[in-house]
Amino acid sequence: MKRILIVGIGAGDPDHLTLQAVKAIAATQVFFILDKGAVKHDLTDLRQRLIEEHGRQPYRIVEAEDPERDRTTPAYTSAVEDWRNRRAAIYERLIADELPDGQTGAFLVWGDPGLYDSTLAIVEEVLAAGRVDFSYAVIPGITSISALTATHRASLTRVGRPVQVTTGRRLAAEGPPADDVLVMLDAHCSFAGLGPEWRIYWGAYLGTPDEIRVEGPVPEVEDEIRRVRAEARERKGWIMDTYLLRRV
């Protein structure tokens, strides 16, 4: 039977790779990489570097173009579902046509496959379709959450208090759902306007040479975050940021 490994590779630092992930890469014969285009070449370059450092010859790298998601429609959920369906068709073709029986293929996933990543759901969709037979395993990775709290030397949790992980979209619509909120994927700085009782620990490109971090009461640093975020996105063409909001 064909075997697939979904390998978490960390938030951007090559040293984030766990020993389990190193062994998984060494055990892989075919690596599948979805090309996100020239603007996001950093994401592909890191995967290539990890394969070169830890893969065992002979192996093959098979690339495919990542489908674009419609980011203009207000119908966010249907746009994501359509994007996942198109990605599932690509995954199915790659596994069926490029992975020989008895061999192991791998998808190298930024961060951890279980945190705001679509790979697990897409692989399950391919399995459910029943047109290609394979088994798969998941190797966890260091998340941007861990990288964020480490670079700020801040604990994610406080004694006896919960932490909620959410998105910028939900934060903008509903406000902070808890006293400690970890926010992912916020393109609109939805923390802006919160009062001085809220402290923010913000970071972008965590674990990479381009890492940026800002910390302080929201009213004092929100303009700085907007500025450095806009400058970084203009310079690189993309940005991935994460932040912890804490009511003090």
N, C-alpha and C positions, 0 to 999 in steps of 0.2 A: 504493500500500500504506500501511496505517497504520503509524506509527512510535511507539515507546515509548522514553522516556529515564528511566533509573533514576539519580537524581541524589543523590550524597552531599552533605549540607548541613552537616556538621561536628557537633561535640559540644554545641553550644548557643549559642556566640557568633556573632552575625550576621556578624562579620568573618572567621569561619572559611571562608566561602564562597570557593571558588577562582574565578579568572577563567573557567575552563572551565565551571564550574557556573553562573556568571552568564550566560554565552552560551547555555547550555542552557535556562535559565529564560526568557530572552528569545525563544528559538526555539519555545516551547511554546504551543499553542493551548488545550489542555485539561489542567488540573491535577486529579489524583485525590488526595483526602485522606480517610483513614480516621479517623473520629472515635472517640477512645478514651474519651469521656465527660467530664463536668465536672471530675472529679478531676485528669485529665491535660490540662487545657486549655492548659497552657504549651506542650505539644508541638505542638498545632494552631496556637496563636497565632504561634509562630516561623515556621512554614511560611507562614501568611497574610502575615506581615510581609515575608518574602523575596519572595513573589510580587508584593506591592504595590510593593516597591522596584525589582525587576528585571524583572518581566513587562512585555510589550508588548501594549497593547490593540489589537484586542479579544481577550480570552481568557476562558475560563470556568473556574470552580472547581466540581467535582462532588464532593460528600461522600457517604460511605457509613458505616454503623456498623461498627466493627471487631468481629468476633466474639470472645467471651470464651473464653479457654482454661481448661480444668478444672485448677485448681491444688490440688485436694484429693486427687486420685487418686495412689497411689504409682506408677502406670504412666506415668511421665513421657514416654517415647518415643511411646507410642500417643496420649497426650493432645496432644502437639505435632503428630503426623501428622494427627489429626482436625482440629485448629485450622487447620493449613495447607490442608487440603482445603476447609474452609469459606471460608477466605480466597481460595483459588483460584477458587471459584465466583463470589465477588464481583468479583475482578479480571476474570474472563472477561466477566461481564455489563457491567462498566463499559467495557471496551475495545470490546465488540461494539455496545453500545447508545448510548454517549455520545461515542465518538470517530469522527467522519466519516472516510471514506476520504480518504487524501492528507494528513491532518493529523497533528500530533505531540502526543502526550499524555505526561505526566510523573508519576512518583511521587517525592516528595522524601523521602529516607531519612536518618534520624538517623545521624550518624557516617559510616561508609563502608559501601557495600552488600556488601562482601566480608568483613566482620568480624562474626560472630554476628548476622546479619540474614537474614530468611527471604525477602526480596523476590525475589532471583535464582531460588531454588528454586521459588517459586510461579509466577513468570512462565514458567519452563521447563515446569512442569506444565500451564499453560494452553496453551502452544504444542504440547506433546505430545498434548493432547486433540484438536487439529486442527479445532476448531469455529470458530475465529476466526484470521484470518491477519494477522500483523504482524511487523515487525522491531524489534529493540531494541538499545540501546547503554547502556553503564554509564559514569557519570562519578564518579571516586573522590572521597572526602571526607576531611577531617581526622578522625581517630579520637579516641576518649576516651583511647587510649594516648598519643597525641601530646600531648593536652591535659594529661594527668596528669604526664608527665615534664617538660613545660614549666613547669607551675605549681610543681613541686617543684625545678626547676633540677637535675634528675637525668638522667643518661644511661640509656637503656633497656638498652644493651649494655655489656659489659666486654670487654677485649681477649682474644680467643681463647675466649670463653665463649658458649654458646648461651642463648637465652631461650625459654621455653615459655609459650604462651598457653593457658590452661585456664579452667574454670569453678569456682565455689565448690563445686558438687555433686561434681566430680571431686576437688578438693582435700580435701574432707571424707572421701571414700572411700579415697583413696590416699596422702594426704600430699603434700608438695612434690616434684614430679618432677624438679626441677633446682635449681641454686643461684640462678637468677634466674627468677622465675615471675610472669607477669602474669595476674591473676585477674579475670574478668568475672562479673557476675551472681551475686553471693554474698549471699543473703538471711540467712545464718545466721552470719556472721563466722567462717568456717571456719579462719581463721588463729589463733584463740584457742588458747592452750596451747603454742604454739611457744616454743622457748627463746630466750635473749638473743642467740644467734648470728644470729638472724633480725631484719632491719630491715624495716619496712613503710613504704611511701609510699602513703597512702590519700587518695582524693578522691571527692567526690560533686557532682552537678550541675555538672560541669566546664564552664567557659566561660560560665556563666550568672551573673547577679547573686547567686544563692543558693549559689555555690560554697563548699564546705567542704574543708579539707585537714588531715591529721594525719600527722606523720612521727616515727619513733623506733623503738627496740628494741621488739619485739612485747610482751614482758611489761610494759613501762612504759606503753604507750599503748593496749592492747587495751580496757581499761575505758572510756577516753575515747572511743574510736571507737564502741563499743557505745552509749554515752550520746548522743553527738551524732547518730549515725545514727538512733536511736530517736526523738529529739526532732524531727529533720528530717522523718522519715516521718510522724510524727503531725501535724506542722504543715502539710505539703503534700499528704499522702495518697498519695504515691508517692516512690520514690527510685531513682536509678541511680548506682551507685558502682563504682569500679575501683581496683585497687591492685597495686603491685609489691612482691613479697616478695624480699628479697635476703639470702643467707647471707654474713655479713661475716667 
